[in-house]
Amino acid sequence: MSLLPAFAVDHISAVYIGLLLALLPWCLRPRLISLAPYLNSLPKDRGSSVVDIGLRFLGSLAALALSLALAGIHLPGGQVEKIAQGAHLALVIDRSSSMNESFGHLGSTSDVSKAQAAKLLLRDFAQERDKDQIAVVAFSTTPMPILPLTSKPEAIQAAIKAIDHPGLSHTDIGRALLLSLNMLYTHPDPLTSRAVILVSDGAGVISREVQDQLRNNLLRQPTQLYWLFIRSSGTPSIYERPSDRRRDTPQAMPERHLHLFFESLGIPYHAFEAETPSAVATALAQIDAQEQQTIRYIEDVPRTDLVHYATGLALLCVGLLAIALWLERSFTFALPHED
């Protein structure tokens, strides 16, 4: 393995020209002002030879450094595989109109809407998990792919920031979950933990066809499922069983039957009921604690521009040569001349 960095240039022809120019100080001998009629008649001086070689080297180095600067020398970027603690997460966020309402519970003193509370808490959640790959899906009447799976913090924060914009009245949870699973499966890595975090204040009836598609997808790629149920005032608990069995239907109690459907999928599943913003924060903290498995991810490495270093080296060499020329002329003209 080479220990030298892999330098690259944008214009290789400039480097070839620089190499030719770097040979000129060793091939040409400039005319010098001297009191001796023939320089070769002077005795050999070791110090002068060292200075002569040094000045020629500075000239070659200046030409080569300047040519590298003009060629656009840089360290190429690329991709680096890293291993950390985290997961591939898909945030599936309800954007129905009911999310714009406040929690409405007697014990809640906050006037913030459910969508605003979810946005603020999810932003903190994503910011703490900077090694995760996160995708964002919003849904109301239809699912909307907001952000594909990425680890870029700016993109993730911008996608979460947009979730409190007004939505429509219906909730198509089934197709939103299918979309999130497809996003997670774009990076098939058996060592990586995958999880879907569903944030919703209600549920809808999932058709039999969509239920079968969800089961088939989860059989191929098992995924952890979290449902953060933001429970509004007057909404029955997902664990509540009605006294009248005739009301125990998906149409009458969609949240309860969605919970039962998730339990029947045969995958790791955990539901949280949150009635206040603090309860939402507690639920996200528990999810954060559980999703700390090993994750393997690819990090993009940008190219490193070295033009300013090459330009600075060329200027330094030219400056030293200018000082040497000034000293030579000053010393020569300071010597006494014989008539």
Secondary structure, DSSP 8 states (H G I E B T S, - for coil): ---S---B-S-HHHHHHHHHHHHHHHH-------SSS-GGGS---HHHHHHHHHHHHHHHHHHHHHHHHHHT-EE--EEEEEEEE--EEEEEEE-SGGGGSB---TT-----BHHHHHHHHHHHHHHH-TTSEEEEEEESSSEEEEEEEE--HHHHHHHHHGGGS---S---HHHHHHHHHHHHTTS--TTS-EEEEEEES------HHHHHHHHHHHHHS--EEEEEEE--TT---TT---SSGGG-STTT-HHHHHHHHHHTT-S-EEEEEESSHHHHHHHHHHHHHH---EEEEEEEE--EE-HHHHHHHHHHHHHHHHHHHHHHHHHHHHS----
